[in-house]
Amino acid sequence: MSAASADRCILATIDMRGRLVGLRFSPGIEQLTYDEIAEQVLATVRQAAEQVSRLDR
């Protein structure tokens, strides 16, 4: 299951066990600070993990 950040700069992929298996950055990421990147990565991974957990129900 994959999820993208609101600005589409980050794409996180989670497997069915909830493990992060992919992380991609697209153009525009260089306009963010390291702290912003970290926050968006965490939020995007959480979003993908939530999608996986909904499938388990």
HULINRA-V995547 format. One record per residue. N is the residue number from 1. SS is DSSP state (h for helix, s for strand, l for the rest). Layout:
n:N ss:SS
n:N ss:SS
This chain:
n:1 ss:l
n:2 ss:s
n:3 ss:s
n:4 ss:s
n:5 ss:l
n:6 ss:l
n:7 ss:l
n:8 ss:l
n:9 ss:l
n:10 ss:s
n:11 ss:s
n:12 ss:s
n:13 ss:s
n:14 ss:s
n:15 ss:l
n:16 ss:l
n:17 ss:l
n:18 ss:l
n:19 ss:l
n:20 ss:s
n:21 ss:s
n:22 ss:s
n:23 ss:s
n:24 ss:s
n:25 ss:s
n:26 ss:l
n:27 ss:l
n:28 ss:l
n:29 ss:h
n:30 ss:h
n:31 ss:h
n:32 ss:l
n:33 ss:l
n:34 ss:h
n:35 ss:h
n:36 ss:h
n:37 ss:h
n:38 ss:h
n:39 ss:h
n:40 ss:h
n:41 ss:h
n:42 ss:h
n:43 ss:h
n:44 ss:h
n:45 ss:h
n:46 ss:h
n:47 ss:h
n:48 ss:h
n:49 ss:h
n:50 ss:h
n:51 ss:h
n:52 ss:h
n:53 ss:h
n:54 ss:h
n:55 ss:h
n:56 ss:h
n:57 ss:l
